[in-house]
Amino acid sequence: MAVCSDYLFSDVVRTIPRDRPPTDEELATAATALGRAEELMEGDAFLVGEELTLADLYLAPQIANCGEKAPRLLDGLDAIKRVARLVGERESFRLTRPEAAG
């Protein structure tokens, strides 16, 4: 969870703007953080092993946020996209999406 809160939230969610295109520096900062998270997940089904944990539930909305604001940053990050997909398939997560509220 520290990776999600200390790096991904700061370097991805807060760095990539919603109201304008991101700068090259902002994209590089976010890409570095995402790449490091991807390396941690290599070989595991989830962020910290083979079972869903609170860390995965914390990661999924951060990745969804990135996918909305700068989807190209997720290119080639198969482990991160896999966790986002697995968590995103859960009904409890789908119900948090803006389109579910409408």
FENCOR-V469521 format. One record per helix or strand of 3 or more residues. SS is the DSSP state (2 for helix, 1 for strand). FROM is the first residue (numbers start at 1). TO is the last residue. Records with the same first field share a line. If there is no record, write none. Layout:
SS->FROM-TO, FROM-TO
//
This chain:
2->2-13, 24-41, 54-69, 71-74, 78-88, 91-94, 98-101
//
